[in-house]
């Protein structure tokens, strides 16, 4: 397959490198020093099983120079999705489909508004990978997976073809029976963990051990669950308990990208995570007081990171 990785960050870089090593034609969309390093020295991914080096690697910052592809794996931040949808138009042919890998639940609809429904799947991924230098990605652990499916949950030839490509690359693939429920279940986890972690500045080991913050995590999850149910998302009744068990299994030092971005003064996915819970809750008539507290508490830092507020900390 001819596959574009639009956003060669931790997730995009890791999965793109695995696909390229397995023989797929992969084009990495990147920019700045990261792009220059990939063009000059290839893409390096350090994993517990050894180094993956894609050299030479096809990389570009202009989708118009890439031309049409079979599939696009979208690895940009959630707040960059609408802009990315416009930018990728030159790569979208009659049969091209896009798989968004962002945390959040709004990316498929945002993409479809620009590209059309037939070009967009639902998707999510899991990987502990991040950029550690230009052209260099570090991946830890062995929990790397992708989940995707047609938005009407029907099987299709194109999802099977992409599954085969990932399988050849040694990546765990799953077709959820309900892709929307799968997106919301991950949303339930990341918004709760991310929001509570960011507002307390504590890692997951602390959050789950203190009764007060453990209760806060659970309350966040119940709020997302309530919003999902009113919006006709078929989350299972055990979703909250299962998600708490997942958080209990994580490395105690674990944090989310939301927490790290805000702590380091970078624009974050606050609007697409806790902000989205508040916004979608209001639309559904569901009160979300804990997420409102988190969102309102973190909003000054978010606005400062985007240059819309100035204050000393």
VOBA-1610 file (N, C-alpha, C; in pm, whole numbers, padded with zeros to 5 digits, always signed):
BEGIN
Unk+00082-00119+00000Unk+00000+00000+00000Unk+00087+00126+00000Unk+00034+00231-00057Unk+00099+00362-00052Unk+00032+00440+00061Unk+00108+00463+00168Unk+00051+00515+00291Unk+00124+00642+00331Unk+00049+00748+00356Unk+00107+00872+00406Unk+00089+00879+00557Unk+00196+00913+00627Unk+00190+00938+00770Unk+00184+01089+00788Unk+00068+01141+00813Unk+00050+01286+00824Unk+00066+01325+00970Unk+00188+01366+01005Unk+00221+01395+01143Unk+00311+01286+01196Unk+00445+01305+01176Unk+00541+01200+01212Unk+00591+01223+01353Unk+00497+01220+01448Unk+00533+01228+01588Unk+00559+01089+01644Unk+00534+01073+01774Unk+00561+00944+01835Unk+00480+00831+01774Unk+00348+00847+01769Unk+00262+00741+01715Unk+00282+00725+01565Unk+00271+00836+01490Unk+00286+00827+01345Unk+00421+00773+01305Unk+00527+00820+01373Unk+00660+00774+01340Unk+00680+00626+01370Unk+00627+00583+01485Unk+00644+00442+01523Unk+00572+00350+01425Unk+00444+00374+01402Unk+00367+00285+01315Unk+00413+00298+01169Unk+00449+00419+01128Unk+00499+00437+00992Unk+00628+00362+00968Unk+00718+00365+01067Unk+00845+00294+01053Unk+00822+00144+01046Unk+00731+00093+01126Unk+00702-00051+01122Unk+00647-00090+00985Unk+00557-00008+00931Unk+00500-00038+00799Unk+00606-00030+00690Unk+00693+00072+00697Unk+00798+00088+00596Unk+00896-00029+00600Unk+00932-00072+00719Unk+01025-00184+00731Unk+00965-00312+00674Unk+00831-00323+00679Unk+00763-00442+00627Unk+00743-00437+00476Unk+00785-00327+00413Unk+00779-00321+00268Unk+00671-00233+00209Unk+00589-00168+00294Unk+00488-00077+00240Unk+00556+00052+00192Unk+00495+00118+00096Unk+00546+00246+00047Unk+00493+00356+00138Unk+00579+00406+00226Unk+00538+00500+00328Unk+00601+00637+00302Unk+00519+00741+00306Unk+00567+00877+00292Unk+00539+00949+00423Unk+00643+01005+00483Unk+00630+01073+00611Unk+00612+01223+00588Unk+00503+01277+00640Unk+00480+01421+00635Unk+00531+01480+00766Unk+00632+01565+00755Unk+00695+01626+00872Unk+00737+01767+00836Unk+00804+01834+00929Unk+00846+01971+00903Unk+00969+02005+00985Unk+01033+02117+00952Unk+01143+02171+01030Unk+01262+02078+01040Unk+01328+02082+01156Unk+01448+02001+01179Unk+01417+01852+01170Unk+01297+01815+01212Unk+01257+01674+01207Unk+01256+01626+01062Unk+01198+01704+00974Unk+01195+01670+00832Unk+01335+01664+00774Unk+01417+01763+00804Unk+01553+01765+00749Unk+01634+01644+00795Unk+01619+01606+00920Unk+01692+01490+00971Unk+01647+01361+00905Unk+01514+01346+00886Unk+01462+01225+00822Unk+01513+01217+00678Unk+01514+01328+00608Unk+01564+01328+00469Unk+01711+01295+00462Unk+01789+01345+00557Unk+01933+01326+00552Unk+01978+01191+00606Unk+01925+01154+00722Unk+01976+01034+00789Unk+01872+00923+00805Unk+01750+00947+00757Unk+01645+00849+00774Unk+01573+00867+00906Unk+01474+00784+00929Unk+01397+00786+01054Unk+01446+00674+01144Unk+01483+00710+01265Unk+01533+00614+01364Unk+01430+00598+01474Unk+01394+00474+01504Unk+01301+00444+01613Unk+01367+00344+01706Unk+01393+00385+01828Unk+01451+00295+01928Unk+01338+00223+02000Unk+01344+00091+02003Unk+01244+00010+02071Unk+01315-00088+02164Unk+01243-00146+02260Unk+01305-00246+02347Unk+01361-00365+02269Unk+01305-00391+02151Unk+01352-00502+02069Unk+01465-00466+01974Unk+01510-00342+01978Unk+01618-00300+01889Unk+01578-00177+01808Unk+01672-00131+01730Unk+01650-00009+01652Unk+01584-00040+01518Unk+01489+00044+01481Unk+01433+00041+01345Unk+01487+00164+01274Unk+01554+00143+01162Unk+01610+00255+01086Unk+01555+00250+00944Unk+01480+00353+00907Unk+01426+00363+00771Unk+01513+00463+00695Unk+01603+00411+00614Unk+01696+00497+00539Unk+01731+00430+00406Unk+01704+00498+00296Unk+01644+00630+00287Unk+01494+00626+00320Unk+01445+00740+00366Unk+01303+00753+00397Unk+01244+00863+00310Unk+01126+00839+00255Unk+01058+00941+00178Unk+00986+01034+00275Unk+01022+01160+00274Unk+00961+01256+00366Unk+00939+01388+00294Unk+00832+01457+00329Unk+00799+01582+00264Unk+00716+01667+00359Unk+00712+01798+00333Unk+00624+01886+00409Unk+00511+01941+00324Unk+00506+01897+00198Unk+00405+01947+00104Unk+00325+01831+00048Unk+00202+01810+00096Unk+00120+01700+00045Unk+00099+01705-00106Unk+00103+01823-00165Unk+00085+01834-00310Unk+00197+01765-00386Unk+00316+01757-00325Unk+00429+01689-00389Unk+00421+01538-00373Unk+00339+01493-00281Unk+00327+01349-00256Unk+00233+01284-00357Unk+00124+01350-00387Unk+00025+01293-00478Unk-00069+01199-00406Unk-00155+01134-00480Unk-00258+01050-00420Unk-00199+00926-00353Unk-00259+00887-00244Unk-00215+00769-00170Unk-00334+00678-00146Unk-00305+00556-00101Unk-00414+00462-00069Unk-00477+00495+00066Unk-00391+00532+00161Unk-00441+00559+00297Unk-00356+00666+00362Unk-00418+00738+00454Unk-00349+00838+00536Unk-00369+00800+00682Unk-00260+00788+00755Unk-00267+00773+00900Unk-00241+00910+00960Unk-00339+00964+01030Unk-00330+01101+01080Unk-00281+01101+01223Unk-00160+01156+01242Unk-00098+01154+01374Unk-00077+01290+01437Unk-00144+01394+01387Unk-00128+01527+01446Unk-00207+01539+01575Unk-00184+01648+01649Unk-00262+01674+01770Unk-00408+01700+01732Unk-00497+01675+01828Unk-00641+01688+01800Unk-00678+01828+01753Unk-00615+01931+01809Unk-00650+02067+01770Unk-00599+02104+01632Unk-00516+02018+01571Unk-00463+02043+01437Unk-00542+01971+01328Unk-00643+01893+01366Unk-00714+01809+01269Unk-00783+01890+01159Unk-00860+01995+01189Unk-00926+02069+01080Unk-00827+02125+00978Unk-00715+02180+01027Unk-00614+02233+00935Unk-00550+02121+00853Unk-00525+02007+00918Unk-00465+01894+00847Unk-00558+01841+00739Unk-00688+01842+00765Unk-00784+01794+00666Unk-00775+01876+00538Unk-00763+02007+00551Unk-00748+02093+00433Unk-00615+02066+00363Unk-00509+02050+00442Unk-00376+02034+00384Unk-00361+01903+00307Unk-00430+01797+00350Unk-00411+01666+00287Unk-00494+01646+00161Unk-00577+01743+00124Unk-00663+01727+00006Unk-00589+01681-00119Unk-00468+01732-00149Unk-00399+01685-00270Unk-00365+01535-00270Unk-00368+01472-00152Unk-00335+01329-00144Unk-00459+01240-00153Unk-00575+01300-00154Unk-00700+01223-00148Unk-00751+01193-00288Unk-00742+01066-00327Unk-00799+01021-00454Unk-00936+00960-00432Unk-00997+00907-00538Unk-01133+00851-00527Unk-01144+00740-00423Unk-01037+00662-00404Unk-01043+00547-00311Unk-00962+00568-00184Unk-00905+00685-00165Unk-00823+00710-00047Unk-00908+00715+00079Unk-00857+00660+00188Unk-00926+00671+00317Unk-00827+00716+00423Unk-00881+00785+00524Unk-00802+00844+00630Unk-00838+00777+00762Unk-00736+00742+00841Unk-00756+00682+00973Unk-00700+00778+01078Unk-00787+00850+01151Unk-00738+00939+01257Unk-00697+00859+01379Unk-00582+00895+01437Unk-00530+00823+01553Unk-00528+00907+01679Unk-00594+01024+01676Unk-00592+01116+01789Unk-00673+01062+01907Unk-00634+01108+02026Unk-00722+01089+02142Unk-00834+01192+02132Unk-00957+01148+02149Unk-01072+01235+02134Unk-01177+01166+02050Unk-01293+01230+02036Unk-01404+01167+01964Unk-01455+01251+01848Unk-01393+01366+01823Unk-01447+01457+01722Unk-01372+01455+01590Unk-01256+01392+01584Unk-01175+01396+01462Unk-01245+01335+01340Unk-01313+01219+01350Unk-01377+01165+01229Unk-01477+01261+01166Unk-01559+01327+01246Unk-01657+01421+01193Unk-01589+01544+01134Unk-01481+01590+01199Unk-01407+01705+01147Unk-01345+01674+01011Unk-01291+01555+00997Unk-01233+01514+00869Unk-01340+01499+00762Unk-01450+01435+00799Unk-01557+01411+00702Unk-01617+01541+00651Unk-01618+01645+00734Unk-01673+01773+00692Unk-01593+01833+00577Unk-01465+01799+00570Unk-01378+01852+00464Unk-01361+01752+00350Unk-01341+01625+00384Unk-01305+01523+00286Unk-01423+01444+00233Unk-01534+01444+00305Unk-01649+01361+00270Unk-01651+01234+00352Unk-01769+01186+00384Unk-01785+01069+00471Unk-01712+00946+00420Unk-01714+00922+00290Unk-01660+00796+00236Unk-01509+00786+00251Unk-01442+00898+00279Unk-01297+00896+00289Unk-01247+00880+00432Unk-01336+00865+00529Unk-01295+00870+00669Unk-01339+00745+00745Unk-01245+00684+00815Unk-01272+00574+00908Unk-01267+00628+01050Unk-01309+00546+01145Unk-01283+00574+01286Unk-01157+00499+01326Unk-01077+00558+01412Unk-00955+00490+01451Unk-00897+00542+01581Unk-00815+00461+01643Unk-00741+00499+01762Unk-00619+00409+01772Unk-00527+00446+01858Unk-00406+00365+01872Unk-00356+00372+02015Unk-00262+00286+02045Unk-00194+00289+02173Unk-00046+00264+02151Unk+00038+00353+02201Unk+00182+00334+02194Unk+00249+00432+02289Unk+00355+00389+02354Unk+00434+00477+02439Unk+00557+00519+02360Unk+00537+00612+02269Unk+00643+00656+02179Unk+00643+00808+02174Unk+00763+00867+02161Unk+00773+01012+02154Unk+00899+01053+02079Unk+00897+01174+02025Unk+01014+01228+01959Unk+01115+01270+02066Unk+01240+01225+02053Unk+01344+01264+02147Unk+01451+01350+02079Unk+01440+01367+01950Unk+01533+01450+01875Unk+01493+01447+01729Unk+01548+01538+01648Unk+01514+01540+01506Unk+01541+01405+01440Unk+01437+01349+01378Unk+01451+01221+01310Unk+01465+01102+01403Unk+01439+01122+01530Unk+01466+01018+01630Unk+01346+01001+01723Unk+01290+00880+01727Unk+01175+00847+01811Unk+01213+00735+01907Unk+01168+00749+02029Unk+01192+00645+02130Unk+01060+00581+02166Unk+01058+00448+02167Unk+00937+00373+02199Unk+00969+00278+02313Unk+00885+00278+02416Unk+00907+00191+02531Unk+00788+00098+02548Unk+00810-00010+02619Unk+00702-00105+02644Unk+00668-00186+02521Unk+00568-00272+02534Unk+00527-00357+02423Unk+00378-00346+02393Unk+00312-00243+02448Unk+00168-00225+02426Unk+00146-00129+02310Unk+00163-00180+02189Unk+00144-00100+02068Unk+00032-00163+01986Unk-00073-00088+01959Unk-00186-00144+01886Unk-00257-00036+01808Unk-00332-00078+01708Unk-00422+00012+01636Unk-00560-00054+01630Unk-00662+00030+01638Unk-00800-00015+01622Unk-00865+00079+01522Unk-00935+00022+01426Unk-01003+00107+01328Unk-01120+00031+01269Unk-01206+00105+01200Unk-01321+00042+01137Unk-01404+00144+01062Unk-01489+00094+00975Unk-01583+00182+00904Unk-01676+00246+01006Unk-01718+00367+00977Unk-01799+00440+01073Unk-01941+00383+01086Unk-01982+00297+00991Unk-02110+00226+01006Unk-02090+00086+01062Unk-01966+00056+01103Unk-01929-00070+01168Unk-01941-00193+01078Unk-01950-00172+00948Unk-01956-00285+00856Unk-01816-00326+00811Unk-01794-00455+00784Unk-01663-00497+00731Unk-01644-00443+00590Unk-01518-00424+00551Unk-01490-00373+00417Unk-01357-00426+00368Unk-01340-00426+00238Unk-01214-00472+00178Unk-01099-00381+00216Unk-01126-00251+00226Unk-01014-00159+00253Unk-00964-00171+00397Unk-01052-00198+00492Unk-01004-00218+00628Unk-00927-00349+00639Unk-00971-00451+00566Unk-00898-00578+00567Unk-00760-00563+00504Unk-00752-00481+00400Unk-00624-00459+00334Unk-00527-00387+00428Unk-00575-00287+00499Unk-00488-00218+00593Unk-00451-00308+00710Unk-00546-00390+00754Unk-00514-00485+00860Unk-00401-00578+00818Unk-00405-00625+00695Unk-00300-00714+00646Unk-00165-00644+00645Unk-00165-00516+00607Unk-00039-00441+00607Unk+00017-00429+00748Unk-00068-00398+00845Unk-00021-00388+00982Unk+00024-00524+01036Unk-00047-00629+00999Unk-00008-00762+01045Unk+00129-00800+00991Unk+00154-00770+00864Unk+00288-00795+00809Unk+00394-00716+00883Unk+00355-00601+00934Unk+00449-00516+01007Unk+00465-00556+01153Unk+00390-00657+01196Unk+00400-00703+01334Unk+00328-00617+01434Unk+00227-00542+01389Unk+00150-00453+01476Unk+00016-00519+01508Unk-00020-00518+01636Unk-00148-00573+01679Unk-00262-00488+01625Unk-00359-00552+01560Unk-00472-00481+01500Unk-00602-00539+01556Unk-00698-00450+01576Unk-00830-00495+01621Unk-00938-00420+01545Unk-01042-00493+01505Unk-01162-00432+01449Unk-01269-00431+01558Unk-01291-00320+01627Unk-01396-00319+01729Unk-01532-00344+01664Unk-01619-00410+01736Unk-01753-00432+01683Unk-01829-00300+01670Unk-01791-00202+01752Unk-01851-00069+01748Unk-01737+00032+01764Unk-01694+00092+01654Unk-01579+00182+01659Unk-01609+00306+01742Unk-01734+00351+01743Unk-01769+00470+01821Unk-01759+00442+01971Unk-01804+00325+02013Unk-01791+00287+02154Unk-01645+00276+02193Unk-01562+00221+02102Unk-01419+00209+02130Unk-01354+00346+02147Unk-01392+00441+02062Unk-01338+00577+02074Unk-01379+00641+02207Unk-01503+00624+02245Unk-01551+00685+02368Unk-01492+00618+02492Unk-01466+00488+02485Unk-01407+00423+02602Unk-01265+00474+02625Unk-01189+00492+02517Unk-01056+00550+02535Unk-01066+00696+02579Unk-01164+00768+02524Unk-01189+00907+02563Unk-01216+00915+02712Unk-01293+00823+02765Unk-01325+00818+02906Unk-01198+00807+02990Unk-01102+00728+02943Unk-00977+00708+03017Unk-00887+00831+03008Unk-00861+00877+02885Unk-00760+00982+02869Unk-00805+01116+02925Unk-00934+01149+02912Unk-00979+01278+02966Unk-00973+01278+03118Unk-01004+01166+03178Unk-01002+01158+03324Unk-00859+01158+03377Unk-00776+01071+03326Unk-00636+01062+03365Unk-00563+01192+03332Unk-00584+01241+03208Unk-00516+01362+03166Unk-00557+01484+03246Unk-00687+01501+03265Unk-00736+01618+03336Unk-00696+01620+03482Unk-00718+01509+03552Unk-00683+01504+03694Unk-00532+01514+03711Unk-00457+01450+03623Unk-00311+01459+03631Unk-00261+01602+03608Unk-00320+01671+03513Unk-00276+01807+03481Unk-00309+01904+03592Unk-00428+01892+03652Unk-00468+01989+03753Unk-00398+01963+03887Unk-00358+01838+03913Unk-00287+01805+04038Unk-00136+01801+04019Unk-00090+01789+03894Unk+00052+01778+03859Unk+00115+01653+03919Unk+00036+01548+03933Unk+00083+01424+03995Unk+00076+01310+03894Unk+00163+01209+03907Unk+00158+01093+03818Unk+00049+00997+03860Unk+00024+00898+03776Unk-00088+00808+03798Unk-00073+00727+03926Unk+00051+00695+03966Unk+00069+00620+04089Unk+00014+00691+04211Unk+00029+00823+04212Unk-00025+00904+04321Unk-00177+00919+04307Unk-00223+00947+04185Unk-00366+00971+04162Unk-00451+00852+04203Unk-00404+00732+04176Unk-00485+00614+04207Unk-00469+00569+04352Unk-00363+00615+04420Unk-00339+00572+04558Unk-00413+00659+04659Unk-00423+00789+04634Unk-00493+00878+04727Unk-00644+00861+04710Unk-00717+00836+04816Unk-00862+00819+04803Unk-00931+00939+04737Unk-00881+01061+04768Unk-00945+01181+04714Unk-00929+01191+04562Unk-00808+01168+04511Unk-00787+01179+04367Unk-00838+01055+04295Unk-00839+00941+04362Unk-00899+00822+04300Unk-01049+00845+04278Unk-01113+00904+04378Unk-01255+00937+04363Unk-01277+01038+04250Unk-01185+01132+04236Unk-01194+01231+04130Unk-01184+01165+03992Unk-01091+01071+03978Unk-01080+00997+03853Unk-01210+00925+03820Unk-01264+00858+03920Unk-01388+00782+03897Unk-01504+00875+03861Unk-01512+00989+03927Unk-01619+01084+03898Unk-01608+01136+03754Unk-01487+01164+03711Unk-01465+01207+03572Unk-01515+01102+03474Unk-01482+00977+03503Unk-01524+00870+03414Unk-01676+00858+03409Unk-01741+00868+03523Unk-01887+00858+03525Unk-01950+00972+03446Unk-01890+01091+03449Unk-01944+01201+03371Unk-01935+01173+03222Unk-01820+01123+03177Unk-01805+01089+03034Unk-01903+00979+02996Unk-01916+00880+03082Unk-02010+00770+03057Unk-02152+00824+03040Unk-02191+00916+03125Unk-02327+00972+03117Unk-02348+01049+02987Unk-02247+01127+02945Unk-02257+01200+02819Unk-02269+01103+02703Unk-02187+00998+02704Unk-02189+00900+02596Unk-02325+00832+02585Unk-02382+00793+02698Unk-02510+00724+02695Unk-02621+00812+02637Unk-02624+00941+02678Unk-02726+01031+02624Unk-02707+01052+02475Unk-02583+01046+02429Unk-02553+01063+02287Unk-02565+00931+02209Unk-02624+00829+02272Unk-02654+00701+02208Unk-02528+00621+02174Unk-02422+00640+02252Unk-02301+00560+02238Unk-02315+00438+02329Unk-02292+00322+02274Unk-02320+00197+02347Unk-02202+00153+02433Unk-02166+00234+02531Unk-02064+00192+02626Unk-02122+00085+02719Unk-02041-00014+02751Unk-02085-00119+02841Unk-02089-00066+02984Unk-02177-00124+03065Unk-02192-00080+03204Unk-02063-00097+03283Unk-01976-00187+03238Unk-01850-00213+03309Unk-01736-00121+03266Unk-01765-00024+03181Unk-01659+00060+03124Unk-01577+00132+03231Unk-01644+00190+03330Unk-01572+00265+03432Unk-01484+00173+03516Unk-01539+00062+03560Unk-01460-00033+03641Unk-01341-00086+03561Unk-01365-00118+03435Unk-01257-00170+03351Unk-01149-00063+03329Unk-01191+00062+03312Unk-01095+00170+03291Unk-01013+00198+03417Unk-01075+00190+03533Unk-01000+00208+03657Unk-00898+00096+03673Unk-00935-00024+03636Unk-00840-00136+03643Unk-00723-00113+03549Unk-00750-00056+03432Unk-00642-00025+03339Unk-00547+00077+03400Unk-00600+00182+03462Unk-00513+00282+03525Unk-00432+00219+03637Unk-00490+00122+03707Unk-00417+00054+03814Unk-00300-00028+03760Unk-00302-00061+03632Unk-00197-00144+03573Unk-00080-00062+03517Unk-00096+00069+03511Unk+00006+00153+03448Unk+00127+00173+03539Unk+00242+00204+03476Unk+00362+00239+03551Unk+00333+00358+03641Unk+00370+00352+03769Unk+00333+00458+03863Unk+00376+00598+03820Unk+00483+00608+03744Unk+00533+00740+03703Unk+00461+00796+03581Unk+00363+00723+03530Unk+00297+00760+03405Unk+00223+00892+03412Unk+00234+00970+03304Unk+00158+01094+03286Unk+00106+01095+03143Unk+00017+01192+03112Unk-00036+01203+02977Unk+00029+01321+02905Unk+00012+01323+02773Unk+00065+01434+02694Unk+00000+01566+02736Unk-00127+01563+02776Unk-00195+01685+02821Unk-00122+01745+02940Unk-00091+01662+03038Unk-00022+01709+03157Unk+00117+01763+03123Unk+00191+01690+03039Unk+00327+01732+03005Unk+00327+01861+02923Unk+00235+01871+02827Unk+00231+01992+02744Unk+00200+02116+02827Unk+00101+02107+02914Unk+00066+02223+02995Unk+00178+02260+03092Unk+00242+02160+03150Unk+00351+02186+03244Unk+00469+02253+03176Unk+00489+02223+03049Unk+00604+02277+02976Unk+00568+02396+02889Unk+00447+02447+02905Unk+00408+02570+02837Unk+00378+02554+02690Unk+00341+02432+02648Unk+00307+02409+02508Unk+00156+02402+02489Unk+00104+02438+02370Unk-00039+02417+02344Unk-00074+02270+02363Unk-00187+02246+02423Unk-00227+02109+02457Unk-00359+02074+02389Unk-00407+01954+02419Unk-00534+01907+02366Unk-00649+01928+02466Unk-00635+02027+02553Unk-00736+02053+02655Unk-00875+02071+02595Unk-00886+02147+02486Unk-01017+02170+02426Unk-01079+02042+02372Unk-00997+01952+02321Unk-01046+01828+02262Unk-01067+01719+02366Unk-01018+01739+02488Unk-01034+01641+02594Unk-01140+01690+02694Unk-01097+01755+02800Unk-01191+01799+02902Unk-01285+01906+02850Unk-01235+01995+02766Unk-01322+02095+02705Unk-01433+02032+02624Unk-01400+01923+02551Unk-01502+01855+02471Unk-01606+01787+02560Unk-01563+01731+02674Unk-01660+01670+02765Unk-01761+01775+02811Unk-01710+01893+02848Unk-01800+02000+02893Unk-01893+02043+02780Unk-01836+02064+02662Unk-01916+02113+02548Unk-02019+02009+02504Unk-01978+01885+02488Unk-02069+01779+02446Unk-02172+01749+02554Unk-02130+01764+02681Unk-02226+01746+02790Unk-02336+01850+02787Unk-02298+01974+02763Unk-02399+02080+02755Unk-02496+02055+02640Unk-02442+02012+02527Unk-02529+01982+02413Unk-02627+01870+02445Unk-02583+01775+02527Unk-02667+01660+02561Unk-02752+01684+02685Unk-02734+01798+02750Unk-02809+01825+02872Unk-02758+01750+02993Unk-02627+01717+02993Unk-02566+01643+03103Unk-02468+01734+03176Unk-02483+01745+03307Unk-02395+01829+03388Unk-02264+01755+03412Unk-02152+01823+03394Unk-02020+01762+03410Unk-01935+01849+03503Unk-01967+01857+03630Unk-01901+01952+03720Unk-01752+01929+03740Unk-01707+01804+03746Unk-01564+01779+03768Unk-01485+01821+03644Unk-01533+01784+03527Unk-01464+01825+03404Unk-01469+01977+03387Unk-01580+02040+03427Unk-01586+02186+03421Unk-01480+02248+03511Unk-01465+02195+03633Unk-01362+02246+03724Unk-01223+02230+03662Unk-01196+02112+03606Unk-01064+02088+03546Unk-01040+02181+03427Unk-01138+02189+03339Unk-01125+02271+03219Unk-01105+02418+03256Unk-01187+02470+03346Unk-01177+02610+03384Unk-01045+02638+03457Unk-00996+02542+03535Unk-00871+02560+03609Unk-00750+02563+03516Unk-00754+02485+03411Unk-00639+02473+03320Unk-00643+02572+03205Unk-00758+02633+03182Unk-00773+02722+03067Unk-00674+02838+03067Unk-00644+02903+03182Unk-00544+03009+03176Unk-00408+02963+03122Unk-00361+02846+03165Unk-00234+02794+03114Unk-00241+02767+02964Unk-00354+02713+02921Unk-00371+02684+02778Unk-00368+02813+02697Unk-00440+02915+02743Unk-00443+03040+02669Unk-00308+03109+02670Unk-00234+03096+02780Unk-00100+03155+02784Unk-00007+03086+02684Unk-00020+02953+02674Unk+00066+02879+02581Unk+00041+02918+02436Unk-00079+02968+02409Unk-00115+03009+02273Unk-00100+03160+02251Unk-00039+03228+02350Unk-00014+03370+02336Unk-00135+03459+02352Unk-00243+03408+02408Unk-00366+03485+02422Unk-00383+03545+02562Unk-00295+03505+02654Unk-00288+03563+02787Unk-00142+03575+02827Unk-00113+03670+02913Unk+00022+03683+02968Unk+00013+03702+03119Unk+00083+03616+03193Unk+00089+03632+03338Unk+00208+03553+03389Unk+00252+03587+03510Unk+00365+03518+03571Unk+00316+03402+03655Unk+00394+03295+03658Unk+00357+03178+03736Unk+00462+03152+03844
//
